[in-house]
């Protein structure tokens, strides 16, 4: 009787493993094809941009990714009134590429990426340049969104168009002062 149950258990285990297992032919390839997924990638030091990015992600039912600097920005780093603060020094150097602590491994599964950031001295922070240059964005739709105390997103959008080779970089949008309905209407118009 014990032998019967052991044989039955072994047969069931084999059946379950065969039914649930994935053969080598079924495994997704490393060159995953884009789906209809959207990613909202966000860089935020004070939380303002993160709140706006999460609202965009909710509207789009998108996945999120936070761009985290390898060296965190302190309040002194962001004191724009001090000429030698880190943010000012980086913005004055168009070749600056601050390191990212948590690189994004795979963008292949996304058809569109919304990139959210604050405007620093009329442009995207240089860490955004690090981010877009660290992943293959060709054939992706890129949608820049920003928060800003007064600057628009035009220069940042132009900069991203120049460094996102092969991507469809859409006109960006400043989110300050926009209602959730206004943001939704704008995003709907993009037909992502």
C-alpha positions, 0 to 999 in steps of 0.5 A: 500500500505504501508503495502504491501511494509513493508511486501515485505521489511521484506520478502526480508530482511529475504531472504537476511539474510538467503542467506548471513547468516552462520549457526552454522554448516557452521562456521569454527571450532576452530581447523582449518585445514591447507590449502596451505597457507604459512606464512613468520614470520620475526624478524628484528631490523635494517630493513635488515631482513625485506626487505629480508623477504618481498622479500621471501613473494612476491615470495611465495605469502605468508602472513606476520607476524612481530615478535615484541618484547615487549621491543624494541631493542635500538641501545645500546641493539644491540652494540655487542662490549659491553659485557653487551648489551642486545643482547649479554646477551640474546644470552649467556643465552640459556634459555632467552625468550624475550617477544613478543608484538604481539603473533600470534594467529593461525598457524593452517591455514598454511602448511609452515612457513618461519622464517626470522631473523638476526644471532646473535653470530652464532645463531637465536636471542632468541626471535625466540625461544620465537616465535616457542615455543609459537605456535603449529608447529607440522606437519608444514614445517619450513624454516629458512632464515637469514641475517648475516654479515658473519655467516651461518645459520647452528647452527640456523637450528639445534637449531630450529630442537631441539625446533620445536617438530613434525615439518619438519625443512628444511635446512635454507638459508642465503639470503645476496648476493643472487639475487631474481632469486637465492632466487626463485630457492632455494624456488622452490626447497623446493616445498612448 
